[in-house]
């Protein structure tokens, strides 16, 4: 999971999610993020397509409230079939 982070909670925490460019990817990721950070504003999600268009990178800056919240979010994202990598 996450390496030991010296964070003071609550704090703004960026989560970058990479997946193949396909319909429903951003919406699926947004649903997962909102389960763990219900106050996340989906309109702030940054999206960037790879140079050749094969991958889509999403960046969500959430208001992290605990290490447990981040661990749960990362685990669910990593287990998602549409997600290739989570940073």
C-alpha positions, 0 to 999 in steps of 0.5 A, spaced: 500 500 500 502 506 501 509 507 504 509 511 511 507 518 509 508 523 514 501 527 513 497 531 518 490 530 517 486 533 514 490 535 508 489 535 500 492 529 497 492 528 490 491 521 487 493 519 480 489 513 476 491 510 470 487 506 465 486 504 458 482 509 454 475 507 454 468 509 455 466 509 462 473 509 465 472 516 468 465 515 471 467 508 474 473 512 478 469 517 480 464 513 483 470 509 487 473 516 489 466 518 492 465 512 496 471 514 500 471 521 499 464 523 499 465 531 499 470 530 492 467 535 487 468 531 480 468 537 476 475 538 479 478 531 476 483 532 471 484 528 465 489 527 460 490 522 454 497 519 453 500 521 447 497 515 442 491 515 446 491 508 449 491 511 456 487 516 460 490 519 466 485 522 472 488 526 477 483 527 483 485 531 489 481 529 495 481 531 502 484 526 506 482 525 513 486 519 515 491 513 513 485 508 513 481 512 508 487 513 503 489 505 504 482 503 503 481 508 497 488 505 494 486 498 495 479 499 491 482 503 485 488 497 485 482 492 485 478 495 479 478 491 473 479 498 469 485 501 473 492 499 470 496 503 476 494 508 482 500 513 484 
